[in-house]
Amino acid sequence: MADKTILKNGIVLTLDKKIGNFHQADVLIEGSKIAAVAPNLSVEGAEVIDASDMIVMPGFVDTHRHVWEGILRNIATDVPLEGEASYQSFILNTLAPAYRPEDAYVGNLVGLYGAIDAGITTILDWSHIQATREHGDAVIKALQESGMRAVFAYGYPSWKAPDENQDKWIRDIAKQYFSSKDQLLTFAIAPQGPEFTSFDVAKAQWSLGRELGARITVHVGVGTAGKLGKLVEMGKAGLLKNDTTYIHCTTLSDDEIQMIADTGGTISISASTEMMMGHGLPPIQRLIDRGLRPSLSVDAETNTPSDMFTQMRTVNSLQKGLVFEKKLERKSGLPAFLTSRDVIEFATVEGARANGLLDKTGTITPGKQADLIMLRTDRPNILPVNDPISAVTWGMDTSNVDSVFVAGKALKRDGKLLNVDLNRLMQKAYESRDYVVAKSGFKLPAI
């Protein structure tokens, strides 16, 4: 791309309330940043990209995905979270220990390119495959190669005893790869959380994140473990702060959710995973009632579609269904319905906020990074477009994703991924999948 590029004559959803949205406007990109948004822009020497049959909007932001599982896609669609034959036993205790660093690298590449293809420009890689220091290096290498904006959230493997070197690896990786926050990759800590370890261990892991100036992203309110009230103990110890994103929250008490709201925490929900795996009913209304606007995430590559269209529709349908159910029961004091505008903000603005990147991405605002997508409106699944925001949240899917830009660089154009040899990626994915399955003794599902 030229140093200056104009996306011309598109429907522009800036999602910036001060700027507004446009039925027809142009977006000027200069280098890595958005320079201007207005109708009829003209800049000498700029490359012009025709967006006349496109919706131009901020790229989607995924705030929690176990990207290393990319080679295990659809391997556990009928597997619940808890029980003898569960996600924990199959994925984390059987398949994950068989991963070599190169398998984590390939798994990450598969997940990342799948995300880009679906219009996701920023992802939080909740990476609990760090059995060795080399696993960490491998997944970071994949993040760098992908060209995405990403938060690398260093997690602790749940299938092995804590390694005495783990904190040293975390410090080394933070220093080696994340000495600057002015880059595509930023750093976070993904502690095991108070439901899955002792209070002292949870406190130590959160404290390490704060020592390193990293955001914290943590699973809480997960299934039966979430009913133990462990977050209360963390709150009473003063550990809940505005640098933390709380994932799922499905079985937290109302008091615990209020503690998150009172301390400025952010939320990530993965509604499709939460319902199909038995985490508990996504607490969308309980969050909204307490002033919390959640972000959205894909979660497990093993069982969930890797796009934000699915997540937006799931959350929107769930909340409306719950309200309608109360209406049919003739209950009073019903909450307001979520709107398409609410949900598209969950997938962009609130995602950027939860990842600590709202100053860089999440809206099309001059001065922010040019993390943009172009969605085709001339396809039979969506034409004619009458309400552009509803078209995105209800009618579109990954087939509408024409172009993806991160920091002004094209990662997908004309419906095709750039800078990746898909045939080679497919070969490496099957090689790694076959190795991990054979090494673990896992049996692939019968057909």
C-alpha positions as CSV (number, residue, x, y, z in Angstrom):
1,M,0.0,0.0,0.0
2,A,1.0,3.6,-0.5
3,D,1.8,5.7,2.5
4,K,-1.6,7.4,2.0
5,T,-4.7,5.4,1.2
6,I,-8.3,6.5,0.8
7,L,-11.1,4.0,1.3
8,K,-13.6,5.7,-1.0
9,N,-17.4,6.0,-0.9
10,G,-18.2,3.3,1.7
11,I,-20.9,3.1,4.4
12,V,-18.6,4.2,7.3
13,L,-19.4,3.0,10.8
14,T,-16.9,4.9,12.9
15,L,-18.6,3.8,16.2
16,D,-17.1,7.1,17.5
17,K,-20.1,8.9,19.0
18,K,-18.5,12.3,18.5
19,I,-17.9,11.7,14.8
20,G,-21.0,9.6,14.0
21,N,-21.6,7.2,11.1
22,F,-22.0,7.9,7.4
23,H,-24.1,6.4,4.7
24,Q,-21.3,7.4,2.3
25,A,-17.9,8.7,3.3
26,D,-14.2,8.2,2.9
27,V,-11.5,7.1,5.3
28,L,-8.0,8.4,4.8
29,I,-5.1,6.2,6.1
30,E,-1.7,7.8,6.5
31,G,1.0,5.3,7.4
32,S,-0.3,3.2,10.3
33,K,-3.0,5.7,11.4
34,I,-6.4,7.1,10.5
35,A,-6.0,10.6,9.3
36,A,-9.5,11.7,8.4
37,V,-13.1,10.6,8.0
38,A,-15.4,12.6,5.8
39,P,-17.3,12.6,2.5
40,N,-15.5,13.5,-0.7
41,L,-11.9,13.4,0.6
42,S,-9.2,14.1,-2.0
43,V,-5.5,13.7,-1.3
44,E,-2.9,14.0,-4.0
45,G,-0.8,10.9,-4.4
46,A,-3.0,8.7,-2.3
47,E,-4.0,5.2,-3.4
48,V,-7.7,4.9,-3.8
49,I,-9.6,1.8,-2.8
50,D,-13.2,1.6,-4.0
51,A,-15.4,0.9,-1.0
52,S,-18.7,1.8,-2.7
53,D,-20.2,-1.7,-2.1
54,M,-18.7,-2.0,1.4
55,I,-19.3,-1.2,5.0
56,V,-16.1,0.2,6.5
57,M,-15.8,-0.2,10.2
58,P,-13.4,-0.9,13.0
59,G,-12.0,-4.5,13.0
60,F,-13.5,-6.8,15.5
61,V,-11.8,-7.3,18.9
62,D,-11.6,-10.8,20.5
63,T,-10.8,-10.5,24.2
64,H,-10.2,-14.2,25.1
65,R,-9.2,-17.1,22.9
66,H,-7.0,-20.1,23.5
67,V,-5.3,-19.7,20.1
68,W,-2.9,-22.6,20.6
69,E,-5.9,-25.0,20.1
70,G,-6.2,-24.1,16.4
71,I,-5.1,-27.6,15.3
72,L,-7.8,-29.1,17.5
73,R,-10.8,-27.4,15.9
74,N,-14.2,-29.1,16.3
75,I,-12.6,-32.0,18.2
76,A,-14.7,-31.4,21.3
77,T,-18.1,-30.0,20.1
78,D,-20.1,-32.4,22.3
79,V,-17.7,-32.3,25.3
80,P,-18.9,-30.5,28.4
81,L,-16.7,-28.4,30.6
82,E,-17.0,-30.6,33.7
83,G,-17.3,-34.3,34.4
84,E,-15.3,-37.5,33.6
85,A,-15.3,-37.0,29.8
86,S,-14.8,-33.3,29.7
87,Y,-12.9,-30.4,28.2
88,Q,-10.5,-30.6,31.1
89,S,-9.8,-34.3,30.8
90,F,-9.7,-34.5,27.0
91,I,-8.1,-31.2,25.9
92,L,-6.1,-30.0,28.9
93,N,-5.1,-33.2,30.5
94,T,-4.7,-35.4,27.4
95,L,-3.9,-33.4,24.3
96,A,-2.2,-30.3,25.7
97,P,0.6,-32.2,27.4
98,A,1.6,-33.7,24.0
99,Y,2.2,-30.3,22.4
100,R,5.8,-29.6,21.4
101,P,6.7,-25.9,20.9
102,E,6.3,-26.3,17.2
103,D,2.8,-27.6,17.7
104,A,1.9,-24.5,19.7
105,Y,3.4,-22.3,16.9
106,V,1.3,-24.0,14.2
107,G,-1.8,-24.1,16.4
108,N,-1.4,-20.3,16.9
109,L,-0.9,-19.6,13.2
110,V,-4.1,-21.6,12.3
111,G,-6.1,-19.7,14.9
112,L,-4.7,-16.3,14.0
113,Y,-5.2,-16.6,10.3
114,G,-8.7,-17.8,10.9
115,A,-9.3,-14.7,13.0
116,I,-8.0,-12.4,10.4
117,D,-10.1,-14.1,7.7
118,A,-13.2,-13.4,9.9
119,G,-12.4,-9.7,10.2
120,I,-10.8,-9.8,13.7
121,T,-7.9,-7.3,13.9
122,T,-7.1,-7.6,17.6
123,I,-7.0,-10.7,19.7
124,L,-6.2,-11.6,23.3
125,D,-4.3,-14.8,23.1
126,W,-5.1,-16.5,26.5
127,S,-2.1,-18.8,26.2
128,H,-2.0,-21.5,28.8
129,I,0.2,-23.9,26.8
130,Q,3.4,-22.7,28.4
131,A,4.8,-26.0,29.5
132,T,8.3,-24.7,28.7
133,R,10.0,-21.4,28.0
134,E,10.3,-22.5,24.4
135,H,6.5,-22.8,24.1
136,G,6.2,-19.2,25.0
137,D,8.8,-18.2,22.3
138,A,6.9,-20.3,19.7
139,V,3.5,-18.7,20.2
140,I,4.9,-15.2,20.2
141,K,6.7,-16.0,17.0
142,A,3.3,-16.9,15.5
143,L,1.7,-13.7,16.8
144,Q,4.5,-11.7,15.2
145,E,4.2,-13.4,11.9
146,S,0.5,-13.0,11.7
147,G,0.6,-9.2,11.6
148,M,-2.4,-8.9,14.0
149,R,-2.7,-6.6,16.9
150,A,-2.5,-9.0,19.8
151,V,-2.3,-9.2,23.6
152,F,-0.2,-12.1,24.6
153,A,-1.7,-13.3,27.9
154,Y,0.9,-15.6,29.6
155,G,-1.0,-18.5,31.2
156,Y,-0.1,-21.3,33.5
157,P,-0.7,-24.9,32.3
158,S,-3.3,-26.5,34.5
159,W,-2.2,-30.1,33.7
160,K,1.1,-30.0,35.4
161,A,2.5,-28.9,38.8
162,P,3.8,-25.3,38.8
163,D,7.3,-25.0,37.4
164,E,9.7,-23.3,39.7
165,N,11.0,-21.4,36.7
166,Q,7.6,-20.1,35.5
167,D,7.9,-16.7,37.0
168,K,11.4,-16.3,35.6
169,W,10.2,-17.2,32.1
170,I,7.4,-14.7,32.5
171,R,9.8,-11.9,33.5
172,D,12.3,-12.8,30.7
173,I,9.5,-12.9,28.1
174,A,8.1,-9.6,29.3
175,K,11.6,-8.0,29.0
176,Q,12.6,-9.6,25.7
177,Y,9.4,-9.0,23.7
178,F,7.4,-6.3,25.5
179,S,9.7,-3.6,26.6
180,S,7.6,-1.1,24.6
181,K,3.8,-0.7,24.6
182,D,4.0,1.1,21.3
183,Q,3.9,-2.0,19.2
184,L,1.4,-4.5,17.7
185,L,2.0,-7.0,20.6
186,T,1.3,-6.1,24.2
187,F,1.6,-8.2,27.3
188,A,-0.8,-9.5,29.9
189,I,-0.9,-12.1,32.7
190,A,-3.5,-14.9,32.6
191,P,-3.5,-16.3,36.1
192,Q,-5.3,-19.5,37.0
193,G,-7.8,-17.6,39.1
194,P,-9.0,-18.1,42.6
195,E,-11.4,-20.9,41.7
196,F,-8.7,-23.1,40.4
197,T,-5.8,-22.6,42.8
198,S,-5.2,-21.4,46.4
199,F,-5.7,-17.8,47.4
200,D,-2.0,-17.4,48.0
201,V,-1.1,-18.6,44.5
202,A,-3.8,-16.5,42.9
203,K,-2.6,-13.4,44.8
204,A,1.1,-14.1,43.8
205,Q,0.2,-14.4,40.1
206,W,-1.9,-11.2,40.1
207,S,0.9,-9.4,42.0
208,L,3.4,-10.5,39.4
209,G,1.3,-9.1,36.6
210,R,1.1,-5.7,38.4
211,E,4.8,-5.8,39.1
212,L,5.3,-6.0,35.4
213,G,2.7,-3.4,34.5
214,A,0.6,-5.9,32.7
215,R,-3.2,-6.2,32.5
216,I,-4.7,-9.3,34.1
217,T,-7.2,-11.5,32.4
218,V,-8.8,-14.3,34.5
219,H,-11.5,-17.0,34.3
220,V,-14.1,-16.5,37.1
221,G,-17.6,-17.8,37.8
222,V,-16.9,-20.9,35.8
223,G,-19.4,-23.8,36.3
224,T,-19.7,-25.3,39.8
225,A,-16.3,-23.8,40.8
226,G,-17.7,-20.4,40.3
227,K,-20.3,-20.8,43.0
228,L,-17.7,-21.1,45.8
229,G,-17.5,-17.3,46.3
230,K,-13.7,-17.2,45.9
231,L,-13.8,-13.8,44.2
232,V,-15.1,-12.3,47.4
233,E,-11.9,-13.2,49.2
234,M,-9.9,-11.5,46.5
235,G,-12.0,-8.5,46.7
236,K,-11.7,-8.2,50.5
237,A,-7.9,-8.4,50.1
238,G,-8.1,-5.3,47.7
239,L,-7.0,-7.3,44.7
240,L,-9.8,-6.3,42.4
241,K,-8.8,-3.3,40.3
242,N,-9.5,-1.7,36.9
243,D,-6.6,-3.4,35.3
244,T,-8.4,-6.8,35.2
245,T,-10.8,-8.4,32.7
246,Y,-13.0,-11.1,34.2
247,I,-14.0,-13.9,31.8
248,H,-17.3,-15.8,31.8
249,C,-18.7,-14.7,35.2
250,T,-21.6,-17.1,34.6
251,T,-22.0,-18.5,38.1
252,L,-20.7,-15.5,40.1
253,S,-23.1,-14.1,42.7
254,D,-24.7,-10.7,42.1
255,D,-22.5,-9.3,44.9
256,E,-19.4,-10.5,43.1
257,I,-20.5,-8.9,39.9
258,Q,-21.1,-5.7,41.8
259,M,-17.6,-5.9,43.2
260,I,-16.3,-6.0,39.6
261,A,-18.4,-3.0,38.7
262,D,-17.3,-1.0,41.8
263,T,-13.6,-1.6,41.1
264,G,-13.7,-0.7,37.4
265,G,-13.1,-4.2,36.0
266,T,-14.0,-5.2,32.5
267,I,-15.8,-8.3,31.3
268,S,-15.4,-10.9,28.5
269,I,-18.2,-13.3,27.7
270,S,-18.1,-16.2,25.3
271,A,-21.8,-16.9,25.1
272,S,-21.8,-19.8,22.6
273,T,-19.1,-21.7,24.5
274,E,-20.7,-20.9,27.9
275,M,-24.0,-22.4,26.9
276,M,-22.8,-25.4,24.9
277,M,-20.2,-26.5,27.5
278,G,-22.1,-25.9,30.7
279,H,-20.3,-22.9,32.2
280,G,-23.7,-21.5,33.2
281,L,-26.1,-19.1,31.6
282,P,-24.1,-16.1,30.2
283,P,-25.0,-13.3,32.7
284,I,-25.6,-10.6,30.1
285,Q,-28.5,-9.0,31.9
286,R,-27.0,-9.2,35.3
287,L,-23.9,-7.4,33.9
288,I,-25.9,-4.7,32.1
289,D,-28.1,-4.1,35.2
290,R,-24.9,-3.1,37.1
291,G,-23.5,-0.8,34.4
292,L,-21.1,-3.3,32.9
293,R,-20.9,-3.5,29.1
294,P,-19.1,-6.7,28.2
295,S,-16.7,-7.5,25.5
296,L,-17.0,-10.7,23.4
297,S,-14.7,-13.6,22.8
298,V,-14.5,-16.9,20.9
299,D,-12.8,-18.8,23.8
300,A,-12.0,-22.4,22.8
301,E,-10.9,-23.2,19.2
302,T,-11.9,-26.8,20.0
303,N,-15.7,-26.3,19.7
304,T,-16.7,-22.8,18.7
305,P,-16.9,-20.9,15.4
306,S,-14.0,-18.6,15.3
307,D,-15.8,-15.4,14.3
308,M,-17.5,-12.5,16.0
309,F,-20.7,-12.6,13.9
310,T,-21.6,-15.8,15.9
311,Q,-20.8,-14.1,19.2
312,M,-22.9,-11.0,18.4
313,R,-25.9,-13.0,17.3
314,T,-25.7,-15.3,20.3
315,V,-25.6,-12.5,22.9
316,N,-28.3,-10.5,21.2
317,S,-30.6,-13.6,20.8
318,L,-30.0,-14.7,24.4
319,Q,-30.8,-11.3,26.0
320,K,-33.9,-10.8,23.9
321,G,-35.1,-14.3,24.6
322,L,-34.7,-13.8,28.3
323,V,-36.7,-10.6,28.2
324,F,-39.4,-12.0,26.0
325,E,-39.7,-15.1,28.3
326,K,-40.3,-12.7,31.3
327,K,-42.9,-10.8,29.2
328,L,-44.7,-14.0,28.4
329,E,-44.8,-14.8,32.1
330,R,-46.5,-11.3,32.5
331,K,-43.7,-10.1,34.7
332,S,-43.3,-6.3,35.2
333,G,-40.3,-4.1,35.3
334,L,-38.7,-5.7,32.2
335,P,-35.3,-4.5,31.1
336,A,-34.7,-2.8,27.8
337,F,-33.7,-4.9,24.8
338,L,-30.2,-4.8,23.6
339,T,-29.9,-3.0,20.3
340,S,-27.7,-3.9,17.3
341,R,-25.7,-0.8,18.2
342,D,-25.0,-2.1,21.7
343,V,-23.8,-5.4,20.3
344,I,-21.6,-4.1,17.6
345,E,-19.9,-1.9,20.3
346,F,-19.4,-5.0,22.5
347,A,-17.5,-6.6,19.6
348,T,-15.3,-3.5,18.9
349,V,-15.3,-0.6,21.4
350,E,-15.7,-2.7,24.6
351,G,-13.2,-5.3,23.3
352,A,-10.6,-2.6,22.8
353,R,-11.4,-1.3,26.3
354,A,-11.0,-4.7,27.9
355,N,-7.7,-5.3,26.1
356,G,-6.4,-1.9,27.3
357,L,-6.2,-0.6,23.8
358,L,-9.1,1.8,23.4
359,D,-6.6,4.6,22.8
360,K,-5.4,2.7,19.7
361,T,-8.3,0.8,18.2
362,G,-12.0,0.0,18.5
363,T,-13.3,3.1,16.6
364,I,-12.5,4.8,13.4
365,T,-11.1,8.0,14.9
366,P,-8.4,10.2,13.4
367,G,-5.2,9.6,15.3
368,K,-6.0,6.0,16.2
369,Q,-4.4,3.0,14.5
370,A,-5.9,2.1,11.1
371,D,-7.4,-1.3,12.2
372,L,-10.2,-1.5,9.8
373,I,-12.3,-4.0,7.9
374,M,-14.4,-3.7,4.7
375,L,-17.5,-5.9,4.6
376,R,-19.2,-6.6,1.2
377,T,-22.8,-5.4,0.8
378,D,-23.3,-6.8,-2.7
379,R,-23.6,-10.4,-1.7
380,P,-27.0,-12.1,-1.8
381,N,-26.9,-12.9,1.9
382,I,-27.2,-9.2,2.8
383,L,-28.5,-7.1,-0.1
384,P,-30.2,-4.6,0.0
385,V,-28.7,-3.0,3.1
386,N,-31.4,-1.0,4.8
387,D,-29.8,-0.7,8.3
388,P,-26.0,-1.1,8.1
389,I,-25.5,-1.8,11.8
390,S,-28.1,-4.5,11.9
391,A,-26.7,-5.9,8.6
392,V,-23.4,-6.5,10.4
393,T,-24.8,-7.9,13.7
394,W,-27.6,-10.1,12.2
395,G,-27.2,-10.7,8.5
396,M,-23.5,-11.0,7.7
397,D,-21.0,-13.8,8.1
398,T,-17.3,-14.4,7.3
399,S,-18.1,-14.5,3.6
400,N,-18.7,-10.8,3.7
401,V,-15.2,-10.0,4.9
402,D,-13.5,-8.5,1.9
403,S,-10.5,-6.6,3.4
404,V,-8.7,-6.4,6.7
405,F,-6.2,-3.7,7.7
406,V,-4.1,-3.6,10.8
407,A,-2.0,-0.5,11.5
408,G,-2.7,0.5,7.9
409,K,-1.3,-2.8,6.5
410,A,-3.5,-5.0,4.4
411,L,-3.7,-8.5,5.8
412,K,-6.7,-9.5,3.5
413,R,-7.8,-8.0,0.2
414,D,-10.5,-8.9,-2.2
415,G,-11.5,-11.8,0.0
416,K,-8.1,-13.4,0.1
417,L,-5.6,-13.6,2.9
418,L,-2.2,-12.0,2.2
419,N,1.3,-12.9,3.4
420,V,0.5,-16.6,4.1
421,D,1.0,-19.8,2.1
422,L,-2.3,-21.5,2.9
423,N,-1.2,-24.9,1.4
424,R,1.8,-25.0,3.6
425,L,-0.2,-23.9,6.6
426,M,-2.7,-26.7,6.0
427,Q,0.1,-29.2,5.6
428,K,1.8,-28.1,8.9
429,A,-1.6,-28.1,10.7
430,Y,-2.3,-31.7,9.8
431,E,1.3,-32.8,10.6
432,S,1.0,-31.2,14.1
433,R,-2.5,-32.5,14.7
434,D,-1.5,-36.0,13.8
435,Y,1.6,-35.8,16.0
436,V,-0.4,-34.5,19.0
437,V,-3.2,-37.0,18.6
438,A,-0.8,-40.0,18.3
439,K,1.4,-38.9,21.1
440,S,-1.5,-38.4,23.5
441,G,-3.3,-41.5,22.5
442,F,-6.5,-39.5,21.9
443,K,-9.0,-41.0,19.5
444,L,-10.5,-38.7,16.9
445,P,-14.3,-38.6,16.8
446,A,-15.9,-41.3,14.7
447,I,-18.1,-40.3,11.7
